Amino acid sequence: MAAGTNPNLEAVQGSRRDRRRGLDAMHEVERLASAAAPGRAEGWRDDLLGALEELGASIHEQRLASGAAGSLLSDVVAESPRLASSVEELLEREQQVAERIDRLIRQLADLSRTMPVGNVREELAEITREIRELRAWETDLVYEAYSVDLGVGD
């Protein structure tokens, strides 16, 4: 397939489904992070933990799917081998974000430790910023290989 042609439609649709799930989970984390916490810190933390677990699961599943044979990113590498190192770096940074989410989940779940709400919100803001950057980078890679805008609807 030459650059500028459409990639495997099934891979594009699968990637968009994964991205939608991750975006929905990220929006829920952001909504809960901005909710009132004073006087209800335990309930706030519990709600946030559930949303973070969903976000972490969506990032993990998207990363697994992205690295699999026949995935959109594997097609990008096959189509444009010059992008292979960028795809590898993207997947590595996704792994780092997933680990950061897992670490925050463990910290919040540790009832013997209290994290100030402001610190949790700052960490969540950094995580969601990183996820947005990775989503944009993935979209750029796909566009560079195929001239297909993966981010339509994001």
DSSP file with accessible surface (Angstrom, degrees, kcal/mol):
  #  RESIDUE AA STRUCTURE BP1 BP2  ACC     N-H-->O    O-->H-N    N-H-->O    O-->H-N    TCO  KAPPA ALPHA  PHI   PSI    X-CA   Y-CA   Z-CA
    1    1 A M              0   0  127      0, 0.0     2,-0.1     0, 0.0     3,-0.1   0.000 360.0 360.0 360.0 129.3    0.0    0.0    0.0
    2    2 A A    >   -     0   0   67      1,-0.1     3,-1.9     4,-0.0    78,-0.1  -0.490 360.0 -86.9 -84.1 152.2    1.5    3.3   -1.0
    3    3 A A  T 3  S+     0   0   68      1,-0.3   143,-0.2    76,-0.1    -1,-0.1  -0.293 116.2  36.4 -55.4 141.1    1.6    6.3    1.3
    4    4 A G  T 3  S+     0   0   42    141,-0.7    -1,-0.3     1,-0.4     2,-0.2   0.292  93.9 108.8  95.2  -9.8   -1.6    8.3    1.1
    5    5 A T  S <  S-     0   0   58     -3,-1.9    -1,-0.4   140,-0.3   143,-0.1  -0.536  79.6 -89.7 -92.9 168.2   -3.8    5.3    0.6
    6    6 A N        -     0   0  123     -2,-0.2     3,-0.1    -3,-0.1    -1,-0.1  -0.560  38.2-134.4 -80.8 137.6   -6.2    4.0    3.3
    7    7 A P        -     0   0    9      0, 0.0     2,-0.1     0, 0.0    -1,-0.1  -0.172  54.7 -49.8 -76.0 178.7   -5.0    1.5    5.8
    8    8 A N     >  -     0   0   72      1,-0.2     4,-2.1    63,-0.1     3,-0.2  -0.301  51.7-146.4 -51.6 116.6   -6.9   -1.6    6.8
    9    9 A L  H  > S+     0   0  115      1,-0.2     4,-2.8     2,-0.2     5,-0.2   0.883  97.3  54.6 -59.5 -38.7  -10.4   -0.3    7.6
   10   10 A E  H  > S+     0   0  147      1,-0.2     4,-2.5     2,-0.2    -1,-0.2   0.910 108.2  49.1 -62.9 -40.7  -10.9   -2.9   10.4
   11   11 A A  H  > S+     0   0   12     -3,-0.2     4,-2.5     2,-0.2    61,-0.4   0.907 111.6  49.3 -65.8 -40.2   -7.6   -1.8   12.1
   12   12 A V  H  X S+     0   0    7     -4,-2.1     4,-2.6     2,-0.2    -2,-0.2   0.943 112.6  47.1 -64.0 -47.2   -8.7    1.9   11.9
   13   13 A Q  H  X S+     0   0   97     -4,-2.8     4,-2.3     1,-0.2    -2,-0.2   0.915 112.6  49.8 -63.2 -40.5  -12.2    1.1   13.3
   14   14 A G  H  X S+     0   0   13     -4,-2.5     4,-2.5    -5,-0.2    -1,-0.2   0.921 111.3  48.9 -63.7 -42.4  -10.6   -1.0   16.1
   15   15 A S  H  X S+     0   0   10     -4,-2.5     4,-2.7     1,-0.2    -2,-0.2   0.916 110.6  50.3 -64.3 -41.8   -8.2    1.8   17.0
   16   16 A R  H  X S+     0   0   91     -4,-2.6     4,-2.4     2,-0.2    -1,-0.2   0.895 109.9  51.0 -65.2 -36.9  -11.0    4.3   17.0
   17   17 A R  H  X S+     0   0  155     -4,-2.3     4,-2.4     2,-0.2    -2,-0.2   0.938 112.1  46.8 -63.3 -46.4  -13.1    2.1   19.4
   18   18 A D  H  X S+     0   0   44     -4,-2.5     4,-2.3     1,-0.2    -2,-0.2   0.911 112.9  49.4 -61.3 -42.2  -10.1    1.7   21.7
   19   19 A R  H  X S+     0   0    2     -4,-2.7     4,-2.7     1,-0.2    -1,-0.2   0.889 109.3  52.2 -65.1 -38.7   -9.5    5.4   21.6
   20   20 A R  H  X S+     0   0  102     -4,-2.4     4,-2.8     2,-0.2     5,-0.2   0.928 109.5  49.0 -63.8 -44.7  -13.1    6.2   22.4
   21   21 A R  H  X S+     0   0   72     -4,-2.4     4,-2.3     1,-0.2    -2,-0.2   0.937 113.9  46.4 -60.3 -45.8  -13.1    3.9   25.4
   22   22 A G  H  X S+     0   0    3     -4,-2.3     4,-2.6     2,-0.2    -2,-0.2   0.906 112.3  50.3 -63.7 -39.8   -9.9    5.5   26.7
   23   23 A L  H  X S+     0   0   11     -4,-2.7     4,-2.7     2,-0.2    -2,-0.2   0.927 110.4  49.4 -65.5 -43.4  -11.3    9.0   26.0
   24   24 A D  H  X S+     0   0   84     -4,-2.8     4,-2.0     1,-0.2    -2,-0.2   0.926 112.9  47.7 -60.6 -43.2  -14.5    8.2   27.9
   25   25 A A  H  X S+     0   0    7     -4,-2.3     4,-2.3    -5,-0.2    30,-0.2   0.909 111.6  50.4 -65.0 -40.9  -12.5    6.8   30.8
   26   26 A M  H  X S+     0   0    1     -4,-2.6     4,-2.6     1,-0.2    -2,-0.2   0.919 108.8  51.6 -64.9 -41.3  -10.2    9.9   30.8
   27   27 A H  H  X S+     0   0   82     -4,-2.7     4,-2.6     1,-0.2    -1,-0.2   0.893 109.2  50.9 -62.0 -38.8  -13.2   12.2   30.8
   28   28 A E  H  X S+     0   0   76     -4,-2.0     4,-2.7     2,-0.2     5,-0.2   0.915 109.8  49.6 -66.2 -41.0  -14.7   10.4   33.8
   29   29 A V  H  X S+     0   0    1     -4,-2.3     4,-2.8    22,-0.2    -2,-0.2   0.941 112.7  47.7 -61.2 -44.7  -11.4   10.7   35.7
   30   30 A E  H  X S+     0   0   57     -4,-2.6     4,-1.6     2,-0.2    -2,-0.2   0.908 111.4  50.5 -64.2 -40.6  -11.3   14.4   35.0
   31   31 A R  H  < S+     0   0  138     -4,-2.6     4,-0.4     1,-0.2    -2,-0.2   0.948 115.0  42.5 -62.0 -47.3  -14.9   14.8   36.0
   32   32 A L  H >< S+     0   0   13     -4,-2.7     3,-1.0     1,-0.2    -2,-0.2   0.869 109.4  57.7 -69.6 -35.9  -14.4   13.1   39.3
   33   33 A A  H 3< S+     0   0   11     -4,-2.8    -1,-0.2     1,-0.3    -2,-0.2   0.851 108.6  46.9 -62.8 -32.0  -11.0   14.8   39.9
   34   34 A S  T 3< S+     0   0   94     -4,-1.6    -1,-0.3    -5,-0.2    -2,-0.2   0.512  91.4 106.9 -90.2  -1.8  -12.7   18.2   39.7
   35   35 A A  S <  S-     0   0   30     -3,-1.0    -3,-0.0    -4,-0.4     2,-0.0  -0.329  86.9 -83.6 -72.1 157.4  -15.6   17.1   42.0
   36   36 A A        +     0   0   70      1,-0.1    -1,-0.1    -2,-0.0    -2,-0.1  -0.350  46.7 174.2 -62.0 137.3  -15.7   18.4   45.6
   37   37 A A    >   +     0   0    1     -3,-0.1     3,-2.4     7,-0.1     7,-0.2   0.672  38.7 108.8-117.0 -29.9  -13.6   16.5   48.0
   38   38 A P  T 3  S+     0   0  117      0, 0.0    -2,-0.0     0, 0.0     0, 0.0  -0.251  94.8   7.8 -57.2 132.6  -13.7   18.3   51.4
   39   39 A G  T 3  S+     0   0   92      1,-0.1    -2,-0.0     3,-0.0    -3,-0.0   0.392 131.9  56.7  80.9  -6.6  -15.7   16.4   53.9
   40   40 A R    <>  +     0   0  101     -3,-2.4     4,-2.9     2,-0.1     5,-0.2  -0.068  58.9 136.9-144.6  36.6  -16.0   13.4   51.6
   41   41 A A  H  > S+     0   0   54      1,-0.2     4,-2.9     2,-0.2     5,-0.2   0.867  74.0  51.5 -58.3 -39.1  -12.4   12.5   50.8
   42   42 A E  H  > S+     0   0  140      2,-0.2     4,-2.6     1,-0.2    -1,-0.2   0.935 113.3  43.6 -66.2 -45.6  -13.0    8.8   51.2
   43   43 A G  H  > S+     0   0   30      2,-0.2     4,-2.6     1,-0.2     5,-0.2   0.906 114.5  50.9 -64.2 -40.3  -16.0    8.7   48.9
   44   44 A W  H  X S+     0   0    8     -4,-2.9     4,-2.5    -7,-0.2    -2,-0.2   0.944 112.1  46.9 -60.6 -47.7  -14.1   11.0   46.4
   45   45 A R  H  X S+     0   0   45     -4,-2.9     4,-2.8    -5,-0.2    -2,-0.2   0.916 112.0  50.2 -61.5 -44.2  -11.1    8.7   46.5
   46   46 A D  H  X S+     0   0   81     -4,-2.6     4,-1.8     2,-0.2    -1,-0.2   0.922 112.0  46.9 -62.6 -44.1  -13.2    5.6   46.1
   47   47 A D  H  X S+     0   0   79     -4,-2.6     4,-1.9     1,-0.2    -1,-0.2   0.927 113.9  48.7 -61.6 -44.7  -15.0    7.0   43.1
   48   48 A L  H  X S+     0   0    0     -4,-2.5     4,-3.0    -5,-0.2     5,-0.2   0.892 106.0  57.3 -64.3 -39.0  -11.7    8.1   41.6
   49   49 A L  H  X S+     0   0   19     -4,-2.8     4,-2.5     1,-0.2    -1,-0.2   0.924 106.6  49.0 -58.4 -45.5  -10.2    4.7   42.1
   50   50 A G  H  X S+     0   0   39     -4,-1.8     4,-1.9     1,-0.2    -1,-0.2   0.927 113.6  45.9 -60.9 -43.7  -12.9    3.0   40.1
   51   51 A A  H  X S+     0   0    9     -4,-1.9     4,-2.5     1,-0.2   -22,-0.2   0.898 112.5  50.9 -68.4 -37.7  -12.5    5.5   37.2
   52   52 A L  H  X S+     0   0    0     -4,-3.0     4,-3.1     2,-0.2    -1,-0.2   0.882 107.2  53.7 -66.9 -38.1   -8.7    5.2   37.3
   53   53 A E  H  X S+     0   0  106     -4,-2.5     4,-2.5    -5,-0.2    -1,-0.2   0.912 110.0  47.7 -62.3 -40.3   -8.9    1.5   37.2
   54   54 A E  H  X S+     0   0   79     -4,-1.9     4,-2.5     2,-0.2    -2,-0.2   0.924 112.8  48.7 -65.4 -42.5  -11.1    1.8   34.0
   55   55 A L  H  X S+     0   0    0     -4,-2.5     4,-2.5   -30,-0.2     5,-0.2   0.941 112.2  48.7 -62.6 -45.8   -8.6    4.3   32.5
   56   56 A G  H  X S+     0   0    7     -4,-3.1     4,-2.6     1,-0.2    -2,-0.2   0.913 111.6  49.3 -60.5 -42.7   -5.7    2.0   33.3
   57   57 A A  H  X S+     0   0   35     -4,-2.5     4,-2.8     2,-0.2     5,-0.2   0.907 111.0  49.6 -63.8 -40.6   -7.4   -1.0   31.8
   58   58 A S  H  X S+     0   0    3     -4,-2.5     4,-2.5     2,-0.2    -2,-0.2   0.913 112.1  47.5 -67.5 -39.1   -8.3    0.9   28.7
   59   59 A I  H  X S+     0   0   13     -4,-2.5     4,-2.6     2,-0.2    -2,-0.2   0.932 113.4  48.9 -65.3 -44.2   -4.7    2.1   28.3
   60   60 A H  H  X S+     0   0   94     -4,-2.6     4,-2.5    -5,-0.2    -2,-0.2   0.943 114.2  44.5 -61.0 -48.7   -3.4   -1.4   28.9
   61   61 A E  H  X S+     0   0   96     -4,-2.8     4,-2.7     1,-0.2     5,-0.2   0.898 113.4  50.4 -65.1 -39.6   -5.8   -3.0   26.3
   62   62 A Q  H  X S+     0   0    9     -4,-2.5     4,-2.9    -5,-0.2    -1,-0.2   0.920 110.5  50.2 -64.7 -40.2   -5.1   -0.3   23.8
   63   63 A R  H  X S+     0   0   61     -4,-2.6     4,-1.6     2,-0.2    -2,-0.2   0.924 112.0  47.1 -64.3 -43.7   -1.4   -0.8   24.2
   64   64 A L  H  X S+     0   0  100     -4,-2.5     4,-0.7     1,-0.2    -2,-0.2   0.933 114.9  46.3 -61.8 -45.4   -1.7   -4.5   23.7
   65   65 A A  H >< S+     0   0   39     -4,-2.7     3,-0.8     1,-0.2    -2,-0.2   0.900 110.2  54.1 -65.0 -38.9   -3.9   -4.1   20.7
   66   66 A S  H 3< S+     0   0    8     -4,-2.9     8,-0.4     1,-0.2    -1,-0.2   0.822 110.3  46.5 -65.6 -31.3   -1.6   -1.5   19.2
   67   67 A G  H 3< S+     0   0   52     -4,-1.6    -1,-0.2    -5,-0.2    -2,-0.2   0.555  93.0 103.1 -88.3  -6.9    1.4   -3.8   19.4
   68   68 A A  S X< S-     0   0   47     -3,-0.8     3,-1.9    -4,-0.7     6,-0.4  -0.386  84.4 -94.0 -78.2 153.3   -0.4   -6.8   17.9
   69   69 A A  T 3  S+     0   0  103      1,-0.3    -1,-0.1    -2,-0.1     3,-0.1  -0.383 113.9  25.9 -60.7 138.6    0.1   -8.0   14.4
   70   70 A G  T 3  S+     0   0   44      1,-0.3    -1,-0.3    -3,-0.1     2,-0.1   0.415  93.0 131.0  85.0  -1.6   -2.6   -6.6   12.1
   71   71 A S  S <> S-     0   0   15     -3,-1.9     4,-2.3    -5,-0.1    -1,-0.3  -0.342  73.6-106.9 -76.8 167.2   -3.1   -3.5   14.4
   72   72 A L  H  > S+     0   0    6    -61,-0.4     4,-2.2     1,-0.2     5,-0.1   0.922 120.0  48.2 -61.3 -43.6   -3.1    0.0   12.9
   73   73 A L  H  > S+     0   0    1      2,-0.2     4,-2.2     1,-0.2    -1,-0.2   0.877 110.0  51.1 -70.1 -33.5    0.4    0.8   14.4
   74   74 A S  H  > S+     0   0   35     -8,-0.4     4,-2.3    -6,-0.4    -1,-0.2   0.894 110.7  50.4 -68.3 -33.6    1.9   -2.5   13.1
   75   75 A D  H  X S+     0   0   35     -4,-2.3     4,-2.8     2,-0.2    -2,-0.2   0.878 106.7  54.9 -66.4 -37.3    0.4   -1.6    9.7
   76   76 A V  H  X S+     0   0    0     -4,-2.2     4,-3.3     2,-0.2     7,-0.2   0.935 109.5  46.8 -60.4 -44.6    2.0    1.9   10.0
   77   77 A V  H  < S+     0   0   45     -4,-2.2    -2,-0.2     1,-0.2    -1,-0.2   0.918 113.7  47.8 -64.7 -41.4    5.4    0.3   10.5
   78   78 A A  H  < S+     0   0   79     -4,-2.3    -1,-0.2     1,-0.2    -2,-0.2   0.901 117.5  42.6 -65.3 -38.8    4.9   -2.1    7.6
   79   79 A E  H  < S+     0   0   35     -4,-2.8    -2,-0.2     1,-0.3    -1,-0.2   0.888 132.6  19.4 -73.3 -40.8    3.8    0.8    5.4
   80   80 A S    ><  -     0   0    7     -4,-3.3     3,-2.8    -5,-0.2    -1,-0.3  -0.714  64.2-178.3-134.9  80.7    6.4    3.3    6.5
   81   81 A P  G >  S+     0   0   91      0, 0.0     3,-2.1     0, 0.0     4,-0.3   0.777  80.0  71.8 -53.8 -25.7    9.4    1.5    8.2
   82   82 A R  G 3  S+     0   0  148      1,-0.3     3,-0.3     2,-0.1     4,-0.3   0.715  93.9  56.3 -63.3 -17.7   11.0    4.8    8.8
   83   83 A L  G <> S+     0   0    6     -3,-2.8     4,-2.4    -7,-0.2    -1,-0.3   0.444  77.8  98.9 -92.2   0.0    8.3    5.4   11.5
   84   84 A A  H <> S+     0   0   22     -3,-2.1     4,-2.6     1,-0.2     5,-0.2   0.897  81.8  48.2 -57.5 -44.7    9.2    2.2   13.4
   85   85 A S  H  > S+     0   0   79     -4,-0.3     4,-2.4    -3,-0.3    -1,-0.2   0.888 111.6  51.0 -66.8 -34.7   11.3    3.9   16.1
   86   86 A S  H  > S+     0   0   34     -4,-0.3     4,-2.5     2,-0.2    -1,-0.2   0.905 110.5  48.9 -67.1 -39.5    8.6    6.5   16.6
   87   87 A V  H  X S+     0   0    7     -4,-2.4     4,-2.6     2,-0.2    -2,-0.2   0.933 111.7  49.4 -65.4 -43.2    6.0    3.7   17.0
   88   88 A E  H  X S+     0   0  137     -4,-2.6     4,-2.2     1,-0.2    -2,-0.2   0.918 112.0  48.2 -61.4 -43.0    8.3    1.9   19.5
   89   89 A E  H  X S+     0   0  106     -4,-2.4     4,-2.6     2,-0.2    -1,-0.2   0.905 110.3  52.1 -64.7 -41.4    8.8    5.1   21.5
   90   90 A L  H  X S+     0   0    0     -4,-2.5     4,-2.4     1,-0.2    -2,-0.2   0.943 110.5  47.5 -58.9 -47.2    5.0    5.8   21.5
   91   91 A L  H  X S+     0   0   28     -4,-2.6     4,-2.0     2,-0.2    -1,-0.2   0.881 111.3  51.6 -64.0 -36.8    4.3    2.3   22.9
   92   92 A E  H  X S+     0   0   94     -4,-2.2     4,-2.1     2,-0.2    -1,-0.2   0.923 110.3  48.1 -65.7 -43.1    7.1    2.8   25.5
   93   93 A R  H  X S+     0   0   60     -4,-2.6     4,-2.2     1,-0.2    -2,-0.2   0.884 108.9  54.2 -67.0 -35.0    5.6    6.1   26.6
   94   94 A E  H  X S+     0   0   13     -4,-2.4     4,-2.5     2,-0.2    -1,-0.2   0.908 107.6  51.1 -61.8 -40.3    2.1    4.5   26.8
   95   95 A Q  H  X S+     0   0   45     -4,-2.0     4,-2.5     1,-0.2    -2,-0.2   0.908 108.2  51.7 -62.4 -41.5    3.6    1.8   29.0
   96   96 A Q  H  X S+     0   0   93     -4,-2.1     4,-2.2     2,-0.2    -2,-0.2   0.902 109.9  48.9 -63.3 -39.9    5.1    4.5   31.3
   97   97 A V  H  X S+     0   0    5     -4,-2.2     4,-2.6     2,-0.2    -2,-0.2   0.925 110.2  51.5 -65.2 -42.7    1.7    6.2   31.5
   98   98 A A  H  X S+     0   0    5     -4,-2.5     4,-2.6     1,-0.2    -2,-0.2   0.914 110.9  48.2 -60.4 -41.6    0.1    2.9   32.4
   99   99 A E  H  X S+     0   0   85     -4,-2.5     4,-2.5     2,-0.2    -1,-0.2   0.886 109.8  52.3 -66.2 -37.3    2.7    2.4   35.1
  100  100 A R  H  X S+     0   0   50     -4,-2.2     4,-2.2     2,-0.2    -2,-0.2   0.908 110.3  48.0 -64.7 -41.8    2.1    5.9   36.4
  101  101 A I  H  X S+     0   0    0     -4,-2.6     4,-2.7     2,-0.2    -2,-0.2   0.936 111.6  50.2 -63.2 -46.2   -1.7    5.2   36.6
  102  102 A D  H  X S+     0   0   72     -4,-2.6     4,-2.4     1,-0.2    -2,-0.2   0.900 109.8  51.0 -59.1 -41.8   -1.0    1.9   38.4
  103  103 A R  H  X S+     0   0  112     -4,-2.5     4,-2.4     2,-0.2    -1,-0.2   0.927 110.9  47.9 -62.5 -43.9    1.2    3.6   40.9
  104  104 A L  H  X S+     0   0    1     -4,-2.2     4,-2.8     1,-0.2     5,-0.2   0.906 109.6  53.3 -65.9 -39.2   -1.4    6.2   41.6
  105  105 A I  H  X S+     0   0   23     -4,-2.7     4,-2.4     1,-0.2    -1,-0.2   0.939 110.1  47.9 -59.6 -46.2   -4.1    3.5   42.1
  106  106 A R  H  X S+     0   0  151     -4,-2.4     4,-1.2     1,-0.2    -2,-0.2   0.912 112.2  49.5 -61.9 -41.3   -1.8    1.8   44.6
  107  107 A Q  H  < S+     0   0   51     -4,-2.4     3,-0.3     1,-0.2    -2,-0.2   0.924 114.0  44.4 -64.4 -43.3   -1.2    5.0   46.5
  108  108 A L  H  < S+     0   0   10     -4,-2.8    -1,-0.2     1,-0.2    -2,-0.2   0.845 112.0  52.9 -69.9 -33.0   -4.9    5.9   46.6
  109  109 A A  H  < S+     0   0   52     -4,-2.4     2,-1.2    -5,-0.2    -1,-0.2   0.708  84.4  95.2 -76.2 -19.3   -5.9    2.4   47.6
  110  110 A D    ><  -     0   0   70     -4,-1.2     3,-1.8    -3,-0.3    -1,-0.1  -0.600  57.7-170.6 -75.7  98.4   -3.4    2.3   50.5
  111  111 A L  T 3  S+     0   0  123     -2,-1.2    -1,-0.2     1,-0.3    -2,-0.0   0.658  80.1  66.1 -68.6 -14.7   -5.7    3.4   53.3
  112  112 A S  T 3  S+     0   0  107     -3,-0.1     2,-0.4     1,-0.0    -1,-0.3   0.574  98.7  63.2 -80.7  -7.7   -2.8    3.8   55.7
  113  113 A R    <   -     0   0  120     -3,-1.8     2,-0.5    -6,-0.2    -1,-0.0  -0.959  69.5-154.9-121.9 134.3   -1.6    6.7   53.5
  114  114 A T        -     0   0  131     -2,-0.4    -6,-0.1     0, 0.0    -3,-0.1  -0.931   6.4-162.6-110.1 123.1   -3.3   10.0   52.9
  115  115 A M        -     0   0   36     -2,-0.5     5,-0.1    -7,-0.1    -2,-0.0  -0.906  29.5-112.2-101.0 129.5   -2.5   11.9   49.7
  116  116 A P     >  -     0   0   73      0, 0.0     4,-2.0     0, 0.0     3,-0.4  -0.331  22.3-125.9 -58.6 139.0   -3.6   15.5   49.7
  117  117 A V  H  > S+     0   0   36      1,-0.2     4,-2.8     2,-0.2     5,-0.2   0.887 109.7  56.2 -54.7 -41.9   -6.4   16.1   47.2
  118  118 A G  H  > S+     0   0   39      1,-0.2     4,-2.2     2,-0.2    -1,-0.2   0.896 106.7  49.4 -60.5 -39.3   -4.4   18.9   45.5
  119  119 A N  H  > S+     0   0   84     -3,-0.4     4,-2.3     2,-0.2    -1,-0.2   0.892 110.6  50.1 -66.7 -39.9   -1.5   16.5   44.9
  120  120 A V  H  X S+     0   0    0     -4,-2.0     4,-2.7     2,-0.2    -2,-0.2   0.938 110.9  49.5 -62.9 -45.8   -3.8   13.9   43.4
  121  121 A R  H  X S+     0   0   88     -4,-2.8     4,-2.4     1,-0.2    -2,-0.2   0.895 110.4  50.4 -61.7 -40.5   -5.4   16.4   41.1
  122  122 A E  H  X S+     0   0  120     -4,-2.2     4,-2.2     2,-0.2    -1,-0.2   0.924 111.2  48.2 -62.8 -44.8   -1.9   17.6   40.0
  123  123 A E  H  X S+     0   0   45     -4,-2.3     4,-2.5     1,-0.2    -2,-0.2   0.919 112.2  49.3 -62.3 -42.2   -0.9   14.0   39.2
  124  124 A L  H  X S+     0   0    5     -4,-2.7     4,-2.8     1,-0.2     5,-0.3   0.894 108.5  53.1 -65.1 -38.6   -4.1   13.4   37.3
  125  125 A A  H  X S+     0   0   59     -4,-2.4     4,-2.1     1,-0.2    -1,-0.2   0.914 111.1  46.8 -63.0 -41.0   -3.7   16.6   35.3
  126  126 A E  H  X S+     0   0   80     -4,-2.2     4,-2.3     2,-0.2    -2,-0.2   0.907 112.9  49.3 -66.9 -41.2   -0.2   15.5   34.3
  127  127 A I  H  X S+     0   0    0     -4,-2.5     4,-2.5     2,-0.2    -2,-0.2   0.943 112.9  45.6 -63.7 -47.5   -1.4   12.0   33.4
  128  128 A T  H  X S+     0   0   11     -4,-2.8     4,-2.3     2,-0.2    -1,-0.2   0.879 111.4  53.2 -68.3 -32.6   -4.3   13.2   31.3
  129  129 A R  H  X S+     0   0  113     -4,-2.1     4,-2.3    -5,-0.3    -1,-0.2   0.943 110.0  48.5 -63.5 -44.1   -2.0   15.7   29.6
  130  130 A E  H  X S+     0   0   24     -4,-2.3     4,-2.5     1,-0.2    -2,-0.2   0.911 109.8  51.8 -62.9 -41.9    0.4   12.9   28.7
  131  131 A I  H  X S+     0   0    6     -4,-2.5     4,-2.5     1,-0.2    -1,-0.2   0.926 109.4  50.1 -61.5 -43.1   -2.4   10.8   27.4
  132  132 A R  H  X S+     0   0  102     -4,-2.3     4,-2.3     1,-0.2    -1,-0.2   0.908 110.2  50.1 -61.7 -41.9   -3.6   13.6   25.1
  133  133 A E  H  X S+     0   0   85     -4,-2.3     4,-2.4     1,-0.2    -1,-0.2   0.913 111.3  48.7 -62.7 -41.3   -0.1   14.1   23.8
  134  134 A L  H  X S+     0   0    6     -4,-2.5     4,-2.7     2,-0.2    -2,-0.2   0.893 109.9  51.6 -66.4 -38.9    0.2   10.4   23.0
  135  135 A R  H  X S+     0   0   17     -4,-2.5     4,-2.3     2,-0.2    -1,-0.2   0.919 111.7  47.0 -62.8 -42.8   -3.1   10.4   21.3
  136  136 A A  H  X S+     0   0   50     -4,-2.3     4,-2.6     2,-0.2    -2,-0.2   0.911 111.7  50.9 -65.8 -40.0   -2.1   13.3   19.1
  137  137 A W  H  X S+     0   0   51     -4,-2.4     4,-2.5     2,-0.2    -2,-0.2   0.928 109.9  49.5 -63.9 -43.8    1.3   11.6   18.4
  138  138 A E  H  X S+     0   0    1     -4,-2.7     4,-2.4     1,-0.2     5,-0.2   0.937 110.9  50.2 -60.9 -44.1   -0.5    8.4   17.3
  139  139 A T  H  X S+     0   0   13     -4,-2.3     4,-2.8     1,-0.2    11,-0.3   0.923 110.0  50.9 -60.4 -42.8   -2.8   10.4   15.1
  140  140 A D  H  X S+     0   0   99     -4,-2.6     4,-3.0     1,-0.2    -1,-0.2   0.903 109.1  50.8 -61.7 -42.4    0.2   12.2   13.5
  141  141 A L  H  X S+     0   0    4     -4,-2.5     4,-2.0     2,-0.2    -1,-0.2   0.928 112.4  45.9 -62.2 -45.0    2.0    8.8   12.9
  142  142 A V  H  X S+     0   0    0     -4,-2.4     4,-2.9     2,-0.2     6,-0.5   0.928 114.6  48.2 -64.4 -43.0   -1.1    7.4   11.1
  143  143 A Y  H  X S+     0   0  124     -4,-2.8     4,-3.0    -5,-0.2    -2,-0.2   0.916 109.8  52.3 -64.1 -40.5   -1.6   10.6    9.1
  144  144 A E  H  < S+     0   0   98     -4,-3.0    -1,-0.2     1,-0.2    -2,-0.2   0.889 116.7  39.6 -63.2 -36.3    2.1   10.6    8.1
  145  145 A A  H  < S+     0   0    0     -4,-2.0  -141,-0.7    -5,-0.2  -140,-0.3   0.871 139.7   6.0 -79.5 -37.2    1.9    7.0    6.9
  146  146 A Y  H  < S-     0   0    5     -4,-2.9    -3,-0.2  -143,-0.2    -2,-0.2   0.455  86.6-118.4-127.3  -9.3   -1.6    7.2    5.3
  147  147 A S  S  < S+     0   0   67     -4,-3.0     2,-0.5    -5,-0.4    -4,-0.2   0.882  70.8 135.8  60.3  37.7   -3.0   10.7    5.3
  148  148 A V        -     0   0   20     -6,-0.5     2,-1.1    -9,-0.1    -1,-0.2  -0.978  55.2-136.2-116.5 126.7   -5.9    9.4    7.4
  149  149 A D    >   -     0   0   76     -2,-0.5     3,-1.1     1,-0.2    -9,-0.1  -0.718  22.0-179.7 -87.0  99.6   -6.9   11.4   10.4
  150  150 A L  T 3  S+     0   0    1     -2,-1.1    -1,-0.2   -11,-0.3   -11,-0.1   0.773  74.6  66.9 -68.0 -27.2   -7.4    8.9   13.2
  151  151 A G  T >   +     0   0   15     -3,-0.1     3,-2.7   -15,-0.1    -1,-0.2   0.408  65.0 133.9 -80.8   4.6   -8.4   11.7   15.7
  152  152 A V  T <  S+     0   0   93     -3,-1.1     0, 0.0     1,-0.3     0, 0.0  -0.331  78.4  16.8 -56.6 125.5  -11.7   12.5   13.9
  153  153 A G  T 3         0   0   57      1,-0.3    -1,-0.3  -133,-0.0    -2,-0.1   0.387 360.0 360.0  92.6  -5.0  -14.3   12.8   16.6
  154  154 A D    <         0   0   87     -3,-2.7    -1,-0.3  -131,-0.0  -134,-0.0  -0.464 360.0 360.0 -76.0 360.0  -11.8   13.1   19.5
